[in-house]
Amino acid sequence: MDENSGLGMPDLQRIGKAYDLEVCEINNHSELKEKIAYVIKSEKPILCDVKVKTSQRVVPKIDFGKPIHDMSPLLDEEELKSNMID
């Protein structure tokens, strides 16, 4: 639980274990490239737990009430459509 905001985060290690999933925890930027490559190469589902400082600005982000494919900052309509799967 974050003391300043009161926001609690689920224990992804326990959730992964409950669903018999491997959990890949990424704790800092220096681990990112290697661990993401591992996850992408895996042929089984892996739950990725990326640790981010509460003070870190995260982009792109989903604005309240928007669909997951329509994150901020907004892409122009042509780029958004080119990224969508038919």
PDB file with one MODEL, atoms N, CA, C and O in Angstrom:
MODEL        1
ATOM      1  N   MET A   1       0.847  -1.177   0.000  1.00  0.00           N
ATOM      2  CA  MET A   1       0.000   0.000   0.000  1.00  0.00           C
ATOM      3  C   MET A   1       0.888   1.234   0.000  1.00  0.00           C
ATOM      4  O   MET A   1       1.832   1.332   0.783  1.00  0.00           O
ATOM      5  N   ASP A   2       0.575   2.184  -0.893  1.00  0.00           N
ATOM      6  CA  ASP A   2       1.294   3.449  -0.939  1.00  0.00           C
ATOM      7  C   ASP A   2       0.789   4.336   0.200  1.00  0.00           C
ATOM      8  O   ASP A   2      -0.406   4.615   0.293  1.00  0.00           O
ATOM      9  N   GLU A   3       1.698   4.774   1.058  1.00  0.00           N
ATOM     10  CA  GLU A   3       1.311   5.555   2.233  1.00  0.00           C
ATOM     11  C   GLU A   3       0.703   6.904   1.865  1.00  0.00           C
ATOM     12  O   GLU A   3      -0.196   7.378   2.560  1.00  0.00           O
ATOM     13  N   ASN A   4       1.172   7.531   0.788  1.00  0.00           N
ATOM     14  CA  ASN A   4       0.677   8.857   0.411  1.00  0.00           C
ATOM     15  C   ASN A   4      -0.701   8.806  -0.238  1.00  0.00           C
ATOM     16  O   ASN A   4      -1.578   9.603   0.095  1.00  0.00           O
ATOM     17  N   SER A   5      -0.893   7.867  -1.166  1.00  0.00           N
ATOM     18  CA  SER A   5      -2.153   7.832  -1.914  1.00  0.00           C
ATOM     19  C   SER A   5      -3.172   6.861  -1.326  1.00  0.00           C
ATOM     20  O   SER A   5      -4.371   6.995  -1.572  1.00  0.00           O
ATOM     21  N   GLY A   6      -2.704   5.888  -0.555  1.00  0.00           N
ATOM     22  CA  GLY A   6      -3.603   4.865  -0.029  1.00  0.00           C
ATOM     23  C   GLY A   6      -3.929   3.788  -1.052  1.00  0.00           C
ATOM     24  O   GLY A   6      -4.753   2.910  -0.798  1.00  0.00           O
ATOM     25  N   LEU A   7      -3.280   3.857  -2.212  1.00  0.00           N
ATOM     26  CA  LEU A   7      -3.530   2.893  -3.283  1.00  0.00           C
ATOM     27  C   LEU A   7      -2.832   1.579  -2.975  1.00  0.00           C
ATOM     28  O   LEU A   7      -1.621   1.554  -2.757  1.00  0.00           O
ATOM     29  N   GLY A   8      -3.578   0.502  -2.956  1.00  0.00           N
ATOM     30  CA  GLY A   8      -3.016  -0.820  -2.740  1.00  0.00           C
ATOM     31  C   GLY A   8      -2.878  -1.560  -4.058  1.00  0.00           C
ATOM     32  O   GLY A   8      -3.744  -1.452  -4.927  1.00  0.00           O
ATOM     33  N   MET A   9      -1.817  -2.297  -4.210  1.00  0.00           N
ATOM     34  CA  MET A   9      -1.592  -3.077  -5.425  1.00  0.00           C
ATOM     35  C   MET A   9      -1.663  -4.561  -5.076  1.00  0.00           C
ATOM     36  O   MET A   9      -1.198  -4.974  -4.014  1.00  0.00           O
ATOM     37  N   PRO A  10      -2.243  -5.361  -5.969  1.00  0.00           N
ATOM     38  CA  PRO A  10      -2.328  -6.795  -5.697  1.00  0.00           C
ATOM     39  C   PRO A  10      -0.947  -7.449  -5.730  1.00  0.00           C
ATOM     40  O   PRO A  10      -0.034  -6.954  -6.390  1.00  0.00           O
ATOM     41  N   ASP A  11      -0.806  -8.542  -5.028  1.00  0.00           N
ATOM     42  CA  ASP A  11       0.436  -9.316  -5.019  1.00  0.00           C
ATOM     43  C   ASP A  11       0.414 -10.224  -6.255  1.00  0.00           C
ATOM     44  O   ASP A  11      -0.189 -11.297  -6.235  1.00  0.00           O
ATOM     45  N   LEU A  12       1.074  -9.782  -7.320  1.00  0.00           N
ATOM     46  CA  LEU A  12       1.022 -10.526  -8.584  1.00  0.00           C
ATOM     47  C   LEU A  12       1.725 -11.878  -8.486  1.00  0.00           C
ATOM     48  O   LEU A  12       1.389 -12.797  -9.233  1.00  0.00           O
ATOM     49  N   GLN A  13       2.684 -12.016  -7.591  1.00  0.00           N
ATOM     50  CA  GLN A  13       3.322 -13.325  -7.384  1.00  0.00           C
ATOM     51  C   GLN A  13       2.280 -14.340  -6.899  1.00  0.00           C
ATOM     52  O   GLN A  13       2.237 -15.468  -7.389  1.00  0.00           O
ATOM     53  N   ARG A  14       1.456 -13.944  -5.956  1.00  0.00           N
ATOM     54  CA  ARG A  14       0.421 -14.841  -5.421  1.00  0.00           C
ATOM     55  C   ARG A  14      -0.670 -15.113  -6.452  1.00  0.00           C
ATOM     56  O   ARG A  14      -1.167 -16.234  -6.549  1.00  0.00           O
ATOM     57  N   ILE A  15      -1.040 -14.100  -7.214  1.00  0.00           N
ATOM     58  CA  ILE A  15      -2.049 -14.285  -8.258  1.00  0.00           C
ATOM     59  C   ILE A  15      -1.534 -15.245  -9.321  1.00  0.00           C
ATOM     60  O   ILE A  15      -2.253 -16.148  -9.748  1.00  0.00           O
ATOM     61  N   GLY A  16      -0.296 -15.053  -9.745  1.00  0.00           N
ATOM     62  CA  GLY A  16       0.307 -15.955 -10.725  1.00  0.00           C
ATOM     63  C   GLY A  16       0.335 -17.390 -10.233  1.00  0.00           C
ATOM     64  O   GLY A  16       0.001 -18.317 -10.971  1.00  0.00           O
ATOM     65  N   LYS A  17       0.731 -17.567  -8.990  1.00  0.00           N
ATOM     66  CA  LYS A  17       0.781 -18.906  -8.399  1.00  0.00           C
ATOM     67  C   LYS A  17      -0.608 -19.537  -8.371  1.00  0.00           C
ATOM     68  O   LYS A  17      -0.754 -20.727  -8.647  1.00  0.00           O
ATOM     69  N   ALA A  18      -1.627 -18.745  -8.039  1.00  0.00           N
ATOM     70  CA  ALA A  18      -2.995 -19.261  -7.967  1.00  0.00           C
ATOM     71  C   ALA A  18      -3.485 -19.760  -9.323  1.00  0.00           C
ATOM     72  O   ALA A  18      -4.289 -20.690  -9.390  1.00  0.00           O
ATOM     73  N   TYR A  19      -3.007 -19.150 -10.395  1.00  0.00           N
ATOM     74  CA  TYR A  19      -3.414 -19.538 -11.744  1.00  0.00           C
ATOM     75  C   TYR A  19      -2.363 -20.390 -12.454  1.00  0.00           C
ATOM     76  O   TYR A  19      -2.461 -20.639 -13.656  1.00  0.00           O
ATOM     77  N   ASP A  20      -1.370 -20.827 -11.706  1.00  0.00           N
ATOM     78  CA  ASP A  20      -0.280 -21.650 -12.235  1.00  0.00           C
ATOM     79  C   ASP A  20       0.439 -20.940 -13.390  1.00  0.00           C
ATOM     80  O   ASP A  20       0.750 -21.548 -14.414  1.00  0.00           O
ATOM     81  N   LEU A  21       0.691 -19.649 -13.202  1.00  0.00           N
ATOM     82  CA  LEU A  21       1.403 -18.846 -14.184  1.00  0.00           C
ATOM     83  C   LEU A  21       2.767 -18.446 -13.650  1.00  0.00           C
ATOM     84  O   LEU A  21       2.930 -18.184 -12.458  1.00  0.00           O
ATOM     85  N   GLU A  22       3.730 -18.404 -14.534  1.00  0.00           N
ATOM     86  CA  GLU A  22       5.025 -17.838 -14.176  1.00  0.00           C
ATOM     87  C   GLU A  22       4.843 -16.322 -14.077  1.00  0.00           C
ATOM     88  O   GLU A  22       4.084 -15.730 -14.844  1.00  0.00           O
ATOM     89  N   VAL A  23       5.548 -15.700 -13.126  1.00  0.00           N
ATOM     90  CA  VAL A  23       5.512 -14.251 -12.989  1.00  0.00           C
ATOM     91  C   VAL A  23       6.917 -13.721 -13.226  1.00  0.00           C
ATOM     92  O   VAL A  23       7.876 -14.155 -12.589  1.00  0.00           O
ATOM     93  N   CYS A  24       7.021 -12.788 -14.141  1.00  0.00           N
ATOM     94  CA  CYS A  24       8.296 -12.134 -14.424  1.00  0.00           C
ATOM     95  C   CYS A  24       8.253 -10.755 -13.786  1.00  0.00           C
ATOM     96  O   CYS A  24       7.458  -9.907 -14.192  1.00  0.00           O
ATOM     97  N   GLU A  25       9.097 -10.526 -12.797  1.00  0.00           N
ATOM     98  CA  GLU A  25       9.130  -9.247 -12.097  1.00  0.00           C
ATOM     99  C   GLU A  25      10.269  -8.401 -12.654  1.00  0.00           C
ATOM    100  O   GLU A  25      11.421  -8.833 -12.692  1.00  0.00           O
ATOM    101  N   ILE A  26       9.927  -7.189 -13.085  1.00  0.00           N
ATOM    102  CA  ILE A  26      10.924  -6.249 -13.602  1.00  0.00           C
ATOM    103  C   ILE A  26      11.019  -5.107 -12.598  1.00  0.00           C
ATOM    104  O   ILE A  26      10.070  -4.347 -12.405  1.00  0.00           O
ATOM    105  N   ASN A  27      12.181  -5.003 -11.966  1.00  0.00           N
ATOM    106  CA  ASN A  27      12.350  -4.052 -10.865  1.00  0.00           C
ATOM    107  C   ASN A  27      12.969  -2.726 -11.263  1.00  0.00           C
ATOM    108  O   ASN A  27      12.803  -1.733 -10.554  1.00  0.00           O
ATOM    109  N   ASN A  28      13.681  -2.687 -12.386  1.00  0.00           N
ATOM    110  CA  ASN A  28      14.326  -1.439 -12.790  1.00  0.00           C
ATOM    111  C   ASN A  28      14.611  -1.458 -14.294  1.00  0.00           C
ATOM    112  O   ASN A  28      14.455  -2.477 -14.965  1.00  0.00           O
ATOM    113  N   HIS A  29      15.027  -0.310 -14.789  1.00  0.00           N
ATOM    114  CA  HIS A  29      15.239  -0.148 -16.232  1.00  0.00           C
ATOM    115  C   HIS A  29      16.324  -1.077 -16.766  1.00  0.00           C
ATOM    116  O   HIS A  29      16.230  -1.533 -17.906  1.00  0.00           O
ATOM    117  N   SER A  30      17.344  -1.364 -15.975  1.00  0.00           N
ATOM    118  CA  SER A  30      18.441  -2.210 -16.466  1.00  0.00           C
ATOM    119  C   SER A  30      17.997  -3.655 -16.699  1.00  0.00           C
ATOM    120  O   SER A  30      18.650  -4.376 -17.454  1.00  0.00           O
ATOM    121  N   GLU A  31      16.915  -4.092 -16.077  1.00  0.00           N
ATOM    122  CA  GLU A  31      16.389  -5.449 -16.282  1.00  0.00           C
ATOM    123  C   GLU A  31      15.409  -5.532 -17.454  1.00  0.00           C
ATOM    124  O   GLU A  31      15.114  -6.621 -17.946  1.00  0.00           O
ATOM    125  N   LEU A  32      14.916  -4.396 -17.889  1.00  0.00           N
ATOM    126  CA  LEU A  32      13.796  -4.335 -18.820  1.00  0.00           C
ATOM    127  C   LEU A  32      14.040  -5.095 -20.124  1.00  0.00           C
ATOM    128  O   LEU A  32      13.255  -5.976 -20.474  1.00  0.00           O
ATOM    129  N   LYS A  33      15.096  -4.776 -20.838  1.00  0.00           N
ATOM    130  CA  LYS A  33      15.341  -5.360 -22.153  1.00  0.00           C
ATOM    131  C   LYS A  33      15.443  -6.883 -22.094  1.00  0.00           C
ATOM    132  O   LYS A  33      14.803  -7.581 -22.881  1.00  0.00           O
ATOM    133  N   GLU A  34      16.239  -7.394 -21.169  1.00  0.00           N
ATOM    134  CA  GLU A  34      16.442  -8.840 -21.044  1.00  0.00           C
ATOM    135  C   GLU A  34      15.151  -9.566 -20.665  1.00  0.00           C
ATOM    136  O   GLU A  34      14.823 -10.599 -21.249  1.00  0.00           O
ATOM    137  N   LYS A  35      14.430  -9.033 -19.702  1.00  0.00           N
ATOM    138  CA  LYS A  35      13.231  -9.732 -19.226  1.00  0.00           C
ATOM    139  C   LYS A  35      12.076  -9.642 -20.224  1.00  0.00           C
ATOM    140  O   LYS A  35      11.319 -10.603 -20.365  1.00  0.00           O
ATOM    141  N   ILE A  36      11.922  -8.519 -20.913  1.00  0.00           N
ATOM    142  CA  ILE A  36      10.878  -8.422 -21.936  1.00  0.00           C
ATOM    143  C   ILE A  36      11.197  -9.377 -23.081  1.00  0.00           C
ATOM    144  O   ILE A  36      10.291 -10.020 -23.612  1.00  0.00           O
ATOM    145  N   ALA A  37      12.449  -9.481 -23.467  1.00  0.00           N
ATOM    146  CA  ALA A  37      12.844 -10.435 -24.518  1.00  0.00           C
ATOM    147  C   ALA A  37      12.495 -11.859 -24.093  1.00  0.00           C
ATOM    148  O   ALA A  37      12.006 -12.646 -24.905  1.00  0.00           O
ATOM    149  N   TYR A  38      12.742 -12.194 -22.827  1.00  0.00           N
ATOM    150  CA  TYR A  38      12.409 -13.517 -22.303  1.00  0.00           C
ATOM    151  C   TYR A  38      10.907 -13.774 -22.398  1.00  0.00           C
ATOM    152  O   TYR A  38      10.479 -14.844 -22.832  1.00  0.00           O
ATOM    153  N   VAL A  39      10.114 -12.789 -21.992  1.00  0.00           N
ATOM    154  CA  VAL A  39       8.664 -12.940 -22.004  1.00  0.00           C
ATOM    155  C   VAL A  39       8.149 -13.110 -23.433  1.00  0.00           C
ATOM    156  O   VAL A  39       7.291 -13.955 -23.689  1.00  0.00           O
ATOM    157  N   ILE A  40       8.663 -12.318 -24.352  1.00  0.00           N
ATOM    158  CA  ILE A  40       8.219 -12.389 -25.757  1.00  0.00           C
ATOM    159  C   ILE A  40       8.561 -13.737 -26.377  1.00  0.00           C
ATOM    160  O   ILE A  40       7.775 -14.275 -27.157  1.00  0.00           O
ATOM    161  N   LYS A  41       9.717 -14.288 -26.043  1.00  0.00           N
ATOM    162  CA  LYS A  41      10.138 -15.573 -26.608  1.00  0.00           C
ATOM    163  C   LYS A  41       9.396 -16.768 -26.012  1.00  0.00           C
ATOM    164  O   LYS A  41       9.345 -17.840 -26.616  1.00  0.00           O
ATOM    165  N   SER A  42       8.828 -16.580 -24.840  1.00  0.00           N
ATOM    166  CA  SER A  42       8.143 -17.677 -24.168  1.00  0.00           C
ATOM    167  C   SER A  42       6.905 -18.104 -24.947  1.00  0.00           C
ATOM    168  O   SER A  42       6.215 -17.273 -25.538  1.00  0.00           O
ATOM    169  N   GLU A  43       6.636 -19.378 -24.943  1.00  0.00           N
ATOM    170  CA  GLU A  43       5.446 -19.887 -25.614  1.00  0.00           C
ATOM    171  C   GLU A  43       4.311 -20.151 -24.626  1.00  0.00           C
ATOM    172  O   GLU A  43       3.255 -20.657 -25.006  1.00  0.00           O
ATOM    173  N   LYS A  44       4.532 -19.810 -23.375  1.00  0.00           N
ATOM    174  CA  LYS A  44       3.495 -19.990 -22.356  1.00  0.00           C
ATOM    175  C   LYS A  44       3.115 -18.619 -21.808  1.00  0.00           C
ATOM    176  O   LYS A  44       3.892 -17.670 -21.918  1.00  0.00           O
ATOM    177  N   PRO A  45       1.934 -18.509 -21.222  1.00  0.00           N
ATOM    178  CA  PRO A  45       1.548 -17.220 -20.656  1.00  0.00           C
ATOM    179  C   PRO A  45       2.412 -16.868 -19.449  1.00  0.00           C
ATOM    180  O   PRO A  45       2.715 -17.718 -18.612  1.00  0.00           O
ATOM    181  N   ILE A  46       2.796 -15.611 -19.380  1.00  0.00           N
ATOM    182  CA  ILE A  46       3.599 -15.112 -18.260  1.00  0.00           C
ATOM    183  C   ILE A  46       2.970 -13.802 -17.800  1.00  0.00           C
ATOM    184  O   ILE A  46       2.641 -12.937 -18.612  1.00  0.00           O
ATOM    185  N   LEU A  47       2.809 -13.672 -16.505  1.00  0.00           N
ATOM    186  CA  LEU A  47       2.310 -12.436 -15.917  1.00  0.00           C
ATOM    187  C   LEU A  47       3.507 -11.536 -15.653  1.00  0.00           C
ATOM    188  O   LEU A  47       4.415 -11.911 -14.911  1.00  0.00           O
ATOM    189  N   CYS A  48       3.515 -10.340 -16.258  1.00  0.00           N
ATOM    190  CA  CYS A  48       4.629  -9.395 -16.110  1.00  0.00           C
ATOM    191  C   CYS A  48       4.293  -8.385 -15.022  1.00  0.00           C
ATOM    192  O   CYS A  48       3.286  -7.682 -15.112  1.00  0.00           O
ATOM    193  N   ASP A  49       5.122  -8.314 -14.010  1.00  0.00           N
ATOM    194  CA  ASP A  49       4.960  -7.363 -12.909  1.00  0.00           C
ATOM    195  C   ASP A  49       6.067  -6.326 -13.038  1.00  0.00           C
ATOM    196  O   ASP A  49       7.204  -6.558 -12.627  1.00  0.00           O
ATOM    197  N   VAL A  50       5.718  -5.172 -13.618  1.00  0.00           N
ATOM    198  CA  VAL A  50       6.700  -4.108 -13.829  1.00  0.00           C
ATOM    199  C   VAL A  50       6.567  -3.105 -12.689  1.00  0.00           C
ATOM    200  O   VAL A  50       5.543  -2.436 -12.551  1.00  0.00           O
ATOM    201  N   LYS A  51       7.601  -3.009 -11.886  1.00  0.00           N
ATOM    202  CA  LYS A  51       7.606  -2.110 -10.732  1.00  0.00           C
ATOM    203  C   LYS A  51       7.898  -0.685 -11.208  1.00  0.00           C
ATOM    204  O   LYS A  51       8.882  -0.442 -11.907  1.00  0.00           O
ATOM    205  N   VAL A  52       7.034   0.245 -10.821  1.00  0.00           N
ATOM    206  CA  VAL A  52       7.182   1.645 -11.213  1.00  0.00           C
ATOM    207  C   VAL A  52       7.066   2.500  -9.957  1.00  0.00           C
ATOM    208  O   VAL A  52       6.167   2.297  -9.141  1.00  0.00           O
ATOM    209  N   LYS A  53       7.974   3.453  -9.808  1.00  0.00           N
ATOM    210  CA  LYS A  53       7.919   4.355  -8.657  1.00  0.00           C
ATOM    211  C   LYS A  53       6.626   5.153  -8.710  1.00  0.00           C
ATOM    212  O   LYS A  53       6.156   5.512  -9.790  1.00  0.00           O
ATOM    213  N   THR A  54       6.055   5.427  -7.552  1.00  0.00           N
ATOM    214  CA  THR A  54       4.791   6.169  -7.505  1.00  0.00           C
ATOM    215  C   THR A  54       4.940   7.575  -8.056  1.00  0.00           C
ATOM    216  O   THR A  54       3.951   8.173  -8.479  1.00  0.00           O
ATOM    217  N   SER A  55       6.151   8.118  -8.064  1.00  0.00           N
ATOM    218  CA  SER A  55       6.376   9.470  -8.584  1.00  0.00           C
ATOM    219  C   SER A  55       6.615   9.482 -10.100  1.00  0.00           C
ATOM    220  O   SER A  55       6.686  10.549 -10.710  1.00  0.00           O
ATOM    221  N   GLN A  56       6.736   8.307 -10.699  1.00  0.00           N
ATOM    222  CA  GLN A  56       7.039   8.211 -12.129  1.00  0.00           C
ATOM    223  C   GLN A  56       5.808   8.526 -12.971  1.00  0.00           C
ATOM    224  O   GLN A  56       4.722   8.011 -12.706  1.00  0.00           O
ATOM    225  N   ARG A  57       5.979   9.369 -13.984  1.00  0.00           N
ATOM    226  CA  ARG A  57       4.905   9.656 -14.936  1.00  0.00           C
ATOM    227  C   ARG A  57       4.888   8.518 -15.947  1.00  0.00           C
ATOM    228  O   ARG A  57       5.924   8.178 -16.520  1.00  0.00           O
ATOM    229  N   VAL A  58       3.729   7.934 -16.168  1.00  0.00           N
ATOM    230  CA  VAL A  58       3.607   6.783 -17.058  1.00  0.00           C
ATOM    231  C   VAL A  58       2.807   7.183 -18.292  1.00  0.00           C
ATOM    232  O   VAL A  58       1.676   7.656 -18.182  1.00  0.00           O
ATOM    233  N   VAL A  59       3.408   6.988 -19.479  1.00  0.00           N
ATOM    234  CA  VAL A  59       2.717   7.230 -20.751  1.00  0.00           C
ATOM    235  C   VAL A  59       3.062   6.089 -21.690  1.00  0.00           C
ATOM    236  O   VAL A  59       4.195   5.611 -21.624  1.00  0.00           O
ATOM    237  N   PRO A  60       2.206   5.627 -22.534  1.00  0.00           N
ATOM    238  CA  PRO A  60       0.834   6.087 -22.653  1.00  0.00           C
ATOM    239  C   PRO A  60      -0.001   5.588 -21.478  1.00  0.00           C
ATOM    240  O   PRO A  60       0.387   4.673 -20.752  1.00  0.00           O
ATOM    241  N   LYS A  61      -1.149   6.215 -21.319  1.00  0.00           N
ATOM    242  CA  LYS A  61      -2.052   5.835 -20.233  1.00  0.00           C
ATOM    243  C   LYS A  61      -3.476   5.804 -20.762  1.00  0.00           C
ATOM    244  O   LYS A  61      -3.781   6.407 -21.792  1.00  0.00           O
ATOM    245  N   ILE A  62      -4.335   5.103 -20.057  1.00  0.00           N
ATOM    246  CA  ILE A  62      -5.743   5.028 -20.429  1.00  0.00           C
ATOM    247  C   ILE A  62      -6.490   6.070 -19.610  1.00  0.00           C
ATOM    248  O   ILE A  62      -6.457   6.046 -18.379  1.00  0.00           O
ATOM    249  N   ASP A  63      -7.160   6.979 -20.294  1.00  0.00           N
ATOM    250  CA  ASP A  63      -8.004   7.954 -19.602  1.00  0.00           C
ATOM    251  C   ASP A  63      -9.301   7.272 -19.185  1.00  0.00           C
ATOM    252  O   ASP A  63      -9.788   6.376 -19.874  1.00  0.00           O
ATOM    253  N   PHE A  64      -9.856   7.698 -18.059  1.00  0.00           N
ATOM    254  CA  PHE A  64     -11.083   7.115 -17.532  1.00  0.00           C
ATOM    255  C   PHE A  64     -12.175   7.113 -18.599  1.00  0.00           C
ATOM    256  O   PHE A  64     -12.436   8.127 -19.247  1.00  0.00           O
ATOM    257  N   GLY A  65     -12.806   5.948 -18.766  1.00  0.00           N
ATOM    258  CA  GLY A  65     -13.923   5.827 -19.699  1.00  0.00           C
ATOM    259  C   GLY A  65     -13.534   5.568 -21.134  1.00  0.00           C
ATOM    260  O   GLY A  65     -14.408   5.385 -21.981  1.00  0.00           O
ATOM    261  N   LYS A  66     -12.233   5.547 -21.436  1.00  0.00           N
ATOM    262  CA  LYS A  66     -11.769   5.310 -22.809  1.00  0.00           C
ATOM    263  C   LYS A  66     -11.460   3.831 -23.003  1.00  0.00           C
ATOM    264  O   LYS A  66     -11.105   3.150 -22.041  1.00  0.00           O
ATOM    265  N   PRO A  67     -11.588   3.314 -24.238  1.00  0.00           N
ATOM    266  CA  PRO A  67     -11.208   1.929 -24.507  1.00  0.00           C
ATOM    267  C   PRO A  67      -9.692   1.766 -24.465  1.00  0.00           C
ATOM    268  O   PRO A  67      -8.955   2.735 -24.646  1.00  0.00           O
ATOM    269  N   ILE A  68      -9.230   0.550 -24.228  1.00  0.00           N
ATOM    270  CA  ILE A  68      -7.800   0.282 -24.048  1.00  0.00           C
ATOM    271  C   ILE A  68      -6.971   0.664 -25.273  1.00  0.00           C
ATOM    272  O   ILE A  68      -5.788   0.975 -25.137  1.00  0.00           O
ATOM    273  N   HIS A  69      -7.567   0.647 -26.461  1.00  0.00           N
ATOM    274  CA  HIS A  69      -6.803   0.976 -27.670  1.00  0.00           C
ATOM    275  C   HIS A  69      -6.724   2.485 -27.921  1.00  0.00           C
ATOM    276  O   HIS A  69      -6.109   2.911 -28.898  1.00  0.00           O
ATOM    277  N   ASP A  70      -7.328   3.284 -27.069  1.00  0.00           N
ATOM    278  CA  ASP A  70      -7.378   4.732 -27.279  1.00  0.00           C
ATOM    279  C   ASP A  70      -6.696   5.449 -26.113  1.00  0.00           C
ATOM    280  O   ASP A  70      -7.337   6.168 -25.346  1.00  0.00           O
ATOM    281  N   MET A  71      -5.378   5.237 -25.998  1.00  0.00           N
ATOM    282  CA  MET A  71      -4.610   5.773 -24.875  1.00  0.00           C
ATOM    283  C   MET A  71      -4.134   7.191 -25.149  1.00  0.00           C
ATOM    284  O   MET A  71      -4.096   7.636 -26.296  1.00  0.00           O
ATOM    285  N   SER A  72      -3.771   7.898 -24.074  1.00  0.00           N
ATOM    286  CA  SER A  72      -3.182   9.235 -24.185  1.00  0.00           C
ATOM    287  C   SER A  72      -1.672   9.110 -24.061  1.00  0.00           C
ATOM    288  O   SER A  72      -1.213   8.292 -23.264  1.00  0.00           O
ATOM    289  N   PRO A  73      -0.875   9.866 -24.797  1.00  0.00           N
ATOM    290  CA  PRO A  73      -1.303  10.851 -25.775  1.00  0.00           C
ATOM    291  C   PRO A  73      -1.933  10.160 -26.987  1.00  0.00           C
ATOM    292  O   PRO A  73      -1.526   9.071 -27.389  1.00  0.00           O
ATOM    293  N   LEU A  74      -2.931  10.824 -27.549  1.00  0.00           N
ATOM    294  CA  LEU A  74      -3.699  10.234 -28.638  1.00  0.00           C
ATOM    295  C   LEU A  74      -2.879  10.121 -29.919  1.00  0.00           C
ATOM    296  O   LEU A  74      -2.109  11.016 -30.264  1.00  0.00           O
ATOM    297  N   LEU A  75      -3.063   8.998 -30.616  1.00  0.00           N
ATOM    298  CA  LEU A  75      -2.503   8.847 -31.951  1.00  0.00           C
ATOM    299  C   LEU A  75      -3.480   9.471 -32.929  1.00  0.00           C
ATOM    300  O   LEU A  75      -4.679   9.542 -32.659  1.00  0.00           O
ATOM    301  N   ASP A  76      -2.961   9.928 -34.079  1.00  0.00           N
ATOM    302  CA  ASP A  76      -3.915  10.412 -35.069  1.00  0.00           C
ATOM    303  C   ASP A  76      -4.693   9.211 -35.596  1.00  0.00           C
ATOM    304  O   ASP A  76      -4.237   8.072 -35.492  1.00  0.00           O
ATOM    305  N   GLU A  77      -5.853   9.469 -36.156  1.00  0.00           N
ATOM    306  CA  GLU A  77      -6.781   8.400 -36.542  1.00  0.00           C
ATOM    307  C   GLU A  77      -6.155   7.397 -37.506  1.00  0.00           C
ATOM    308  O   GLU A  77      -6.406   6.197 -37.392  1.00  0.00           O
ATOM    309  N   GLU A  78      -5.345   7.868 -38.452  1.00  0.00           N
ATOM    310  CA  GLU A  78      -4.720   6.968 -39.437  1.00  0.00           C
ATOM    311  C   GLU A  78      -3.739   6.012 -38.746  1.00  0.00           C
ATOM    312  O   GLU A  78      -3.739   4.816 -39.038  1.00  0.00           O
ATOM    313  N   GLU A  79      -2.913   6.519 -37.844  1.00  0.00           N
ATOM    314  CA  GLU A  79      -1.957   5.658 -37.133  1.00  0.00           C
ATOM    315  C   GLU A  79      -2.683   4.669 -36.222  1.00  0.00           C
ATOM    316  O   GLU A  79      -2.290   3.506 -36.134  1.00  0.00           O
ATOM    317  N   LEU A  80      -3.728   5.119 -35.551  1.00  0.00           N
ATOM    318  CA  LEU A  80      -4.518   4.243 -34.691  1.00  0.00           C
ATOM    319  C   LEU A  80      -5.097   3.095 -35.505  1.00  0.00           C
ATOM    320  O   LEU A  80      -5.010   1.940 -35.087  1.00  0.00           O
ATOM    321  N   LYS A  81      -5.688   3.389 -36.662  1.00  0.00           N
ATOM    322  CA  LYS A  81      -6.269   2.353 -37.512  1.00  0.00           C
ATOM    323  C   LYS A  81      -5.202   1.389 -38.030  1.00  0.00           C
ATOM    324  O   LYS A  81      -5.465   0.193 -38.159  1.00  0.00           O
ATOM    325  N   SER A  82      -3.996   1.895 -38.330  1.00  0.00           N
ATOM    326  CA  SER A  82      -2.942   1.020 -38.844  1.00  0.00           C
ATOM    327  C   SER A  82      -2.435   0.042 -37.786  1.00  0.00           C
ATOM    328  O   SER A  82      -1.859  -0.995 -38.115  1.00  0.00           O
ATOM    329  N   ASN A  83      -2.654   0.381 -36.503  1.00  0.00           N
ATOM    330  CA  ASN A  83      -2.225  -0.487 -35.404  1.00  0.00           C
ATOM    331  C   ASN A  83      -3.304  -1.474 -34.968  1.00  0.00           C
ATOM    332  O   ASN A  83      -3.027  -2.388 -34.191  1.00  0.00           O
ATOM    333  N   MET A  84      -4.507  -1.303 -35.450  1.00  0.00           N
ATOM    334  CA  MET A  84      -5.624  -2.172 -35.063  1.00  0.00           C
ATOM    335  C   MET A  84      -5.618  -3.440 -35.912  1.00  0.00           C
ATOM    336  O   MET A  84      -5.264  -3.408 -37.091  1.00  0.00           O
ATOM    337  N   ILE A  85      -6.010  -4.545 -35.305  1.00  0.00           N
ATOM    338  CA  ILE A  85      -6.123  -5.820 -35.997  1.00  0.00           C
ATOM    339  C   ILE A  85      -7.524  -5.922 -36.582  1.00  0.00           C
ATOM    340  O   ILE A  85      -8.514  -5.660 -35.900  1.00  0.00           O
ATOM    341  N   ASP A  86      -7.595  -6.307 -37.856  1.00  0.00           N
ATOM    342  CA  ASP A  86      -8.905  -6.466 -38.490  1.00  0.00           C
ATOM    343  C   ASP A  86      -9.620  -7.671 -37.965  1.00  0.00           C
ATOM    344  O   ASP A  86     -10.740  -7.958 -38.389  1.00  0.00           O
TER     345      ASP A  86
ENDMDL
END
